[in-house]
C-alpha cells in the first residue's frame, strides 16, 4: 500500500488529502493496520457507527440517482447488466432504439427494466467511475490511496431477491451499503489469490461444496456499513425486507504473475530461448522432451539472472498506467484557458497524472504520460519537473527558460496535452 504523503514526484502523482478520506470511508481501521492485517488477506467488516460519514454513502449514489441514470441519461449496454436466479438476462430483453435521432439499438429501455426489476431481477450498473461524478471522484481518490486502479458498480436488488449464486471475484472489493439491508455469507477461498484467468466458473463444484459449510462471516449490512473482501473469498448476498442498493468498488491490483508475464515477454530477446526443438522430436514423449526441458530451464535461469529491472518496469508502466486514468478535464474550458494564457496564469498538474521524464538524444527530453509520449527540448526539463511536481504554479515562474515567450509556449503545450489544467 502506498504511503499517504504528498507531494508526488517523477512518475507518482501527489496524494491528496481526499485520498485518505476516501479510504477512511471504506475501512474502520487506520491504513497501516488495514495494509498489515486485511489487504489481500482477510475480510473486514466496518459498521456505519465506526466510519466517519454519519449519512452513509447516499451522497455518492442513491436510488434516485439510479432512476435518473436508468431513465434520462440514454444509458447503453454494457453499462447495465441484469441478473435473475443466478443467470444473466439477455440484453435484448431490455435494450432497443431510443426514438427519433437516437435509433441505436443498444440503449436501455426504462419500461423493460421496470418489468424485470418488478419481477425480482437484480440491476447492475457498471462503470460508474466513468459516468457518475461523485463516483468518478471516489474512484480517483481510492486509486491514489491504494496505488491501484479501481472501478465502481452498483447493485440494485428487489426485496428478498439474490442476483448471483455464491461465487468469488478475481479482484479485491469494497462493498458500500447505500440503501436497504442485505444478508452476506462469506466463505474462505477454494483458490487463494485467483488470477483474472481463473474465474470461479472453472471451480463451480468446489465453490458450491464450500458454500454448504459454515461461513467465515455471516452478516447483514445496513445503510452506511462497509465490507472489504480480498479476491478469491466466496460470497453471496440476499436483499432483506426491502430493496437494496450497494456499491462495489473493485481494485484491479497487479500481481507477481504480471511480473512473470513481462519477464517471459522480454525473454524473447534471448537466442537460446528462441531456438527450435530438435528435428523429429516427439513432443508427446516425456523422455524425448526431458533433455530439452532441462536445457530450456537452464537457459531461462541464465536469462533471468540478467533481466533488466528498468525494462520490466517500462512494460509494467505501459500495462498499469492506462488502467488508472487521471482526473477528467473540461475540453471547452481547457481550450479557453489556452487562448487566455499569460505569464500570470496559474496552472496545476492534472490530478492523478502519472508522468516520467527521460533524457533523449540531441539534447531532448521525453515526457511519458499514461497515454502518450512527448519529446521536448532538454532546456525544458527544470520547468517540467517544477510544474508537474507542483512546486511552481505561475507560468511566469517556470525555471530554466530564457523568457516568458518560451514559458508560454511550454505551458500551452502542456495544457493542450492535458498534462496541466488551469489552477
C-alpha positions as CSV (number, residue, x, y, z in Angstrom):
1,X,0.0,0.0,0.0
2,X,1.2,3.5,-0.8
3,X,2.2,6.0,1.9
4,X,-0.4,8.7,2.1
5,X,2.2,11.5,1.9
6,X,2.3,14.4,-0.6
7,X,3.9,15.5,-2.8
8,X,4.1,13.2,-5.8
9,X,7.1,13.2,-8.0
10,X,8.6,11.7,-11.1
11,X,6.0,9.1,-12.1
12,X,4.0,9.4,-8.9
13,X,1.1,11.8,-8.6
14,X,0.7,13.8,-5.4
15,X,-1.6,12.0,-3.0
16,X,-4.4,14.4,-2.0
17,X,-5.9,14.5,1.5
18,X,-9.1,13.4,-0.1
19,X,-7.5,10.0,-0.8
20,X,-7.0,9.5,2.9
21,X,-10.6,10.5,3.5
22,X,-11.9,8.2,0.7
23,X,-10.1,5.1,2.2
24,X,-11.4,6.1,5.7
25,X,-15.0,6.0,4.3
26,X,-14.4,2.3,3.4
27,X,-12.5,0.9,6.4
28,X,-12.8,1.5,10.1
29,X,-9.1,1.0,10.9
30,X,-6.1,3.1,10.1
31,X,-4.3,2.5,6.7
32,X,-1.3,0.8,8.3
33,X,-3.4,-1.8,10.2
34,X,-5.6,-2.3,7.1
35,X,-2.5,-3.0,5.0
36,X,-0.9,-5.3,7.6
37,X,-4.0,-7.3,8.7
38,X,-6.5,-7.3,5.9
39,X,-5.2,-6.2,2.4
40,X,-5.1,-9.3,0.4
41,X,-5.5,-11.4,3.5
42,X,-8.8,-11.3,5.3
43,X,-12.3,-9.6,5.2
44,X,-13.0,-6.5,7.2
45,X,-16.5,-5.5,8.3
46,X,-16.9,-1.8,9.2
47,X,-20.1,-0.7,10.7
48,X,-21.6,2.7,10.0
49,X,-21.1,3.9,13.6
50,X,-17.3,3.2,13.1
51,X,-17.0,5.2,9.9
52,X,-16.6,9.0,9.6
53,X,-19.7,9.9,7.5
54,X,-22.9,9.8,9.5
55,X,-25.0,10.0,6.3
56,X,-23.5,6.8,5.0
57,X,-23.0,6.7,1.2
58,X,-26.1,8.4,-0.1
59,X,-24.1,11.4,-1.2
60,X,-22.2,9.1,-3.6
61,X,-25.1,7.4,-5.3
62,X,-28.6,6.6,-4.2
63,X,-31.9,5.1,-5.6
64,X,-33.0,8.5,-7.0
65,X,-29.6,8.7,-8.8
66,X,-30.1,5.2,-10.2
67,X,-33.6,6.1,-11.5
68,X,-32.1,9.2,-13.1
69,X,-29.4,7.1,-14.8
70,X,-31.8,4.4,-16.0
71,X,-34.5,6.8,-17.3
72,X,-33.0,10.1,-18.5
73,X,-29.3,9.6,-19.4
74,X,-29.5,7.4,-22.6
75,X,-27.7,4.6,-20.8
76,X,-26.3,1.9,-23.1
77,X,-25.0,-1.6,-22.7
78,X,-22.7,-2.8,-21.3
79,X,-23.2,-0.1,-18.6
80,X,-26.2,-2.2,-17.4
81,X,-26.4,-5.9,-16.7
82,X,-29.5,-7.6,-15.4
83,X,-29.4,-10.9,-13.4
84,X,-32.1,-13.2,-12.1
85,X,-31.8,-16.5,-10.3
86,X,-28.0,-16.5,-10.8
87,X,-28.2,-16.1,-14.5
88,X,-27.6,-13.0,-16.7
89,X,-30.7,-11.8,-18.6
90,X,-30.0,-11.4,-22.4
91,X,-29.5,-7.7,-23.2
92,X,-32.1,-7.9,-26.0
93,X,-34.8,-8.1,-23.4
94,X,-34.1,-4.6,-22.0
95,X,-32.5,-2.7,-24.9
96,X,-33.6,-1.1,-28.1
97,X,-33.7,2.2,-30.1
98,X,-34.3,5.5,-28.3
99,X,-36.7,7.1,-30.9
100,X,-36.1,9.7,-33.5
101,X,-32.4,10.8,-33.7
102,X,-31.4,8.0,-31.3
103,X,-32.1,4.8,-33.2
104,X,-29.0,2.8,-32.0
105,X,-30.4,-0.4,-30.7
106,X,-28.2,-0.9,-27.5
107,X,-29.9,1.7,-25.4
108,X,-31.5,0.8,-22.1
109,X,-35.4,0.9,-22.2
110,X,-36.7,2.0,-18.9
111,X,-40.1,0.3,-19.2
112,X,-38.4,-3.1,-19.9
113,X,-36.1,-2.5,-16.9
114,X,-39.2,-1.8,-14.8
115,X,-40.7,-5.2,-15.8
116,X,-37.6,-7.1,-15.0
117,X,-36.9,-5.4,-11.7
118,X,-40.5,-5.8,-10.5
119,X,-40.3,-9.5,-11.3
120,X,-37.2,-9.9,-9.0
121,X,-34.2,-9.2,-11.2
122,X,-31.1,-7.5,-9.9
123,X,-29.8,-4.5,-11.9
124,X,-26.1,-4.0,-12.1
125,X,-25.0,-0.5,-13.1
126,X,-21.4,-0.9,-14.4
127,X,-18.5,1.6,-14.9
128,X,-20.0,4.3,-12.6
129,X,-16.4,5.5,-12.1
130,X,-16.8,6.8,-15.7
131,X,-20.4,8.1,-15.7
132,X,-21.4,9.4,-12.3
133,X,-19.4,12.5,-11.0
134,X,-19.3,11.6,-7.2
135,X,-18.1,8.1,-8.1
136,X,-15.5,9.4,-10.6
137,X,-14.0,11.4,-7.7
138,X,-14.2,8.5,-5.2
139,X,-12.5,6.1,-7.6
140,X,-9.8,8.5,-8.4
141,X,-9.1,9.1,-4.6
142,X,-9.1,5.4,-3.8
143,X,-6.8,4.8,-6.7
144,X,-4.4,7.4,-5.2
145,X,-4.7,5.9,-1.7
146,X,-4.2,2.3,-2.8
147,X,-1.8,2.9,-5.8
148,X,-4.0,0.5,-7.7
149,X,-6.7,1.1,-10.4
150,X,-10.3,0.9,-9.2
151,X,-13.8,0.6,-10.7
152,X,-17.3,1.1,-9.3
153,X,-20.5,-0.8,-10.0
154,X,-23.9,-0.5,-8.3
155,X,-26.2,-3.4,-7.5
156,X,-29.9,-2.8,-7.1
157,X,-31.8,-5.9,-5.7
158,X,-35.5,-6.2,-5.1
159,X,-36.7,-7.3,-1.6
160,X,-36.0,-10.9,-0.9
161,X,-34.0,-11.5,-4.1
162,X,-30.5,-12.7,-4.8
163,X,-28.9,-11.7,-8.1
164,X,-26.0,-14.2,-8.2
165,X,-25.1,-17.6,-6.7
166,X,-22.2,-18.0,-4.4
167,X,-19.0,-17.0,-6.3
168,X,-15.7,-15.3,-5.9
169,X,-14.2,-12.3,-7.7
170,X,-10.7,-12.1,-9.2
171,X,-10.1,-8.7,-7.7
172,X,-10.4,-7.2,-4.2
173,X,-13.7,-5.3,-3.5
174,X,-15.1,-2.8,-1.0
175,X,-18.8,-3.2,-0.6
176,X,-20.6,0.0,0.5
177,X,-24.2,-0.5,1.6
178,X,-26.2,2.6,0.5
179,X,-29.9,1.7,1.0
180,X,-31.8,-1.2,2.4
181,X,-30.3,-4.3,4.1
182,X,-28.5,-7.2,2.5
183,X,-27.5,-10.6,4.1
184,X,-24.0,-11.6,3.2
185,X,-22.5,-15.1,3.6
186,X,-18.7,-15.2,3.3
187,X,-16.6,-18.4,3.0
188,X,-12.8,-18.9,2.6
189,X,-11.3,-19.3,-0.8
190,X,-11.2,-22.5,-2.8
191,X,-8.3,-20.9,-4.7
192,X,-6.4,-18.3,-2.8
193,X,-5.5,-15.2,-4.8
194,X,-7.1,-16.2,-8.2
195,X,-5.8,-14.5,-11.3
196,X,-8.3,-12.9,-13.8
197,X,-7.8,-16.0,-16.0
198,X,-9.0,-18.2,-13.1
199,X,-12.7,-17.3,-12.6
200,X,-15.0,-19.2,-10.3
201,X,-16.9,-20.9,-13.0
202,X,-14.0,-23.3,-13.5
203,X,-14.3,-24.4,-9.9
204,X,-18.1,-24.4,-9.6
205,X,-18.3,-27.7,-7.8
206,X,-15.7,-26.7,-5.2
207,X,-17.4,-23.3,-4.7
208,X,-20.9,-25.0,-4.2
209,X,-19.5,-27.6,-1.8
210,X,-17.7,-24.9,0.3
211,X,-20.8,-22.7,0.3
212,X,-22.6,-25.5,2.1
213,X,-20.3,-25.3,5.1
214,X,-20.1,-22.9,8.0
215,X,-19.4,-19.3,6.7
216,X,-16.4,-17.4,8.0
217,X,-18.7,-14.3,8.2
218,X,-22.5,-14.3,8.3
219,X,-23.7,-10.7,8.5
220,X,-26.4,-8.3,7.4
221,X,-25.2,-5.0,6.0
222,X,-27.3,-1.9,6.9
223,X,-27.1,1.5,5.3
224,X,-23.6,3.0,5.9
225,X,-21.9,-0.3,6.6
226,X,-18.9,-1.3,4.5
227,X,-17.2,-4.7,3.8
228,X,-13.8,-5.4,2.4
229,X,-13.2,-8.7,0.6
230,X,-9.9,-9.9,-0.8
231,X,-10.0,-11.6,-4.2
232,X,-11.0,-15.3,-4.0
233,X,-13.2,-15.1,-0.9
234,X,-16.6,-16.7,-1.7
235,X,-19.7,-14.6,-1.2
236,X,-23.4,-14.5,-1.8
237,X,-25.8,-11.7,-0.8
238,X,-29.6,-11.5,-0.5
239,X,-31.8,-8.4,0.0
240,X,-33.9,-8.5,3.1
241,X,-37.3,-7.0,3.8
242,X,-36.9,-4.1,1.3
243,X,-35.0,-3.4,-1.8
244,X,-31.2,-3.0,-1.5
245,X,-28.6,-0.8,-3.2
246,X,-24.9,-1.2,-2.6
247,X,-21.8,0.0,-4.4
248,X,-18.9,-2.4,-5.2
249,X,-15.5,-0.8,-5.6
250,X,-13.3,-3.3,-7.4
251,X,-9.5,-3.0,-7.0
252,X,-7.6,-4.3,-10.1
253,X,-4.2,-4.9,-8.5
254,X,-1.2,-6.2,-10.4
255,X,0.2,-9.5,-9.2
256,X,3.6,-11.2,-9.2
257,X,2.3,-13.2,-12.1
258,X,2.2,-10.0,-14.1
259,X,6.0,-9.7,-13.4
260,X,6.3,-13.3,-14.7
261,X,4.3,-12.4,-17.9
262,X,6.5,-9.4,-18.6
263,X,9.7,-11.3,-17.9
264,X,8.6,-14.0,-20.4
265,X,7.8,-11.4,-23.0
266,X,11.3,-10.0,-22.6
267,X,12.8,-13.4,-22.7
268,X,12.1,-13.5,-26.5
269,X,15.3,-11.4,-26.8
270,X,17.4,-14.5,-25.8
271,X,18.5,-16.5,-28.8
272,X,18.8,-19.7,-26.8
273,X,15.1,-19.4,-25.8
274,X,14.1,-18.7,-29.4
275,X,15.8,-21.8,-30.8
276,X,13.6,-24.6,-32.2
277,X,13.3,-28.1,-30.8
278,X,15.3,-30.8,-32.5
279,X,14.1,-32.2,-35.8
280,X,11.7,-35.0,-35.5
281,X,11.3,-34.8,-31.7
282,X,8.1,-36.4,-30.3
283,X,6.7,-33.6,-28.1
284,X,4.2,-36.1,-26.6
285,X,7.0,-38.3,-25.3
286,X,8.2,-37.2,-21.8
287,X,11.6,-39.0,-22.3
288,X,12.2,-37.1,-25.5
289,X,11.2,-33.8,-24.0
290,X,13.2,-34.1,-20.7
291,X,16.6,-33.0,-22.1
292,X,15.0,-30.2,-24.0
293,X,13.2,-29.1,-20.9
294,X,16.4,-29.2,-18.8
295,X,18.3,-27.1,-21.3
296,X,15.4,-24.6,-21.6
297,X,15.2,-24.2,-17.8
298,X,18.9,-23.6,-17.7
299,X,18.7,-21.0,-20.5
300,X,15.7,-19.3,-18.8
301,X,17.6,-19.2,-15.4
302,X,20.6,-17.7,-17.1
303,X,18.5,-15.1,-18.8
304,X,16.5,-14.2,-15.6
305,X,19.7,-13.5,-13.7
306,X,20.5,-10.9,-16.4
307,X,17.0,-9.4,-16.5
308,X,17.0,-5.6,-16.6
309,X,14.6,-4.2,-13.9
310,X,14.3,-1.0,-16.0
311,X,12.9,-2.9,-19.0
312,X,10.5,-4.8,-16.7
313,X,9.3,-1.6,-15.1
314,X,8.8,0.0,-18.5
315,X,6.5,-2.8,-19.6
316,X,4.6,-2.7,-16.3
317,X,4.2,1.0,-16.6
318,X,2.6,0.6,-20.1
319,X,0.3,-2.0,-18.6
320,X,-0.7,-0.2,-15.3
321,X,-0.8,3.5,-16.2
322,X,-3.7,3.3,-18.7
323,X,-5.8,1.3,-16.2
324,X,-6.0,4.3,-13.8
325,X,-7.0,7.4,-15.8
326,X,-6.2,10.8,-14.2
327,X,-9.0,13.2,-13.3
328,X,-11.4,14.3,-16.0
329,X,-10.7,17.5,-17.9
330,X,-13.1,20.0,-19.4
331,X,-12.2,20.3,-23.0
332,X,-14.0,23.6,-23.7
333,X,-12.7,25.3,-20.5
334,X,-9.2,23.9,-21.3
335,X,-9.3,25.4,-24.8
336,X,-10.5,28.7,-23.4
337,X,-7.6,28.7,-20.9
338,X,-5.2,28.2,-23.8
339,X,-6.5,31.2,-25.6
340,X,-6.3,33.4,-22.5
341,X,-2.9,32.2,-21.2
342,X,-0.5,34.9,-19.8
343,X,2.6,34.8,-17.7
344,X,0.4,35.5,-14.7
345,X,-1.8,32.5,-15.3
346,X,-1.7,29.8,-12.6
347,X,-1.7,26.1,-13.7
348,X,-1.6,22.8,-11.8
349,X,-0.8,19.2,-12.7
350,X,-3.8,17.2,-13.8
351,X,-5.0,15.4,-10.7
352,X,-3.8,11.8,-10.6
353,X,-1.5,12.2,-13.6
354,X,1.4,9.7,-13.8
355,X,4.5,11.0,-15.6
356,X,8.2,10.3,-16.1
357,X,11.0,12.3,-17.6
358,X,13.8,10.6,-19.5
359,X,16.7,12.1,-21.4
360,X,16.9,11.6,-25.1
361,X,19.5,12.1,-27.8
362,X,20.2,15.5,-29.4
363,X,19.6,17.4,-26.1
364,X,16.0,16.4,-25.9
365,X,13.9,15.2,-23.0
366,X,11.0,12.7,-23.2
367,X,7.9,13.2,-21.1
368,X,5.9,9.9,-20.7
369,X,2.3,10.2,-19.8
370,X,-0.3,7.4,-19.4
371,X,-1.4,7.6,-23.0
372,X,1.3,9.4,-24.9
373,X,4.9,10.3,-25.2
374,X,6.0,13.9,-25.8
375,X,9.5,15.0,-26.9
376,X,10.7,18.5,-25.9
377,X,14.0,20.5,-25.8
378,X,16.3,19.5,-23.0
379,X,16.2,23.0,-21.7
380,X,12.6,22.4,-20.6
381,X,13.5,19.8,-18.0
382,X,13.7,22.1,-15.0
383,X,10.4,23.7,-15.8
384,X,8.7,20.4,-16.4
385,X,9.9,19.0,-13.1
386,X,8.8,22.1,-11.3
387,X,5.3,22.4,-12.7
388,X,4.4,18.7,-12.9
389,X,5.8,18.3,-9.3
390,X,3.5,21.1,-8.1
391,X,6.4,23.3,-7.0
392,X,5.5,26.1,-9.4
393,X,2.0,27.3,-10.4
394,X,2.6,30.7,-12.1
395,X,3.6,30.3,-15.7
396,X,6.0,33.3,-15.5
397,X,7.9,31.5,-12.7
398,X,8.8,28.4,-14.7
399,X,12.6,27.9,-14.2
400,X,15.3,27.2,-16.7
401,X,13.8,29.1,-19.7
402,X,15.1,32.3,-21.2
403,X,11.9,34.4,-21.2
404,X,8.2,34.5,-20.8
405,X,7.6,33.7,-24.5
406,X,9.3,30.3,-24.0
407,X,7.4,29.7,-20.8
408,X,4.1,30.4,-22.5
409,X,5.0,28.0,-25.4
410,X,5.7,25.2,-22.9
411,X,2.6,25.9,-20.8
412,X,0.4,25.9,-23.8
413,X,1.8,22.6,-25.0
414,X,1.2,21.0,-21.6
415,X,-2.3,22.4,-21.4
416,X,-3.1,21.1,-24.9
417,X,-1.7,17.7,-24.0
418,X,-3.9,17.7,-20.8
419,X,-0.9,17.3,-18.5
420,X,-1.8,20.6,-16.8
421,X,-5.1,22.3,-16.0
422,X,-6.0,25.9,-15.1
423,X,-5.4,26.3,-11.3
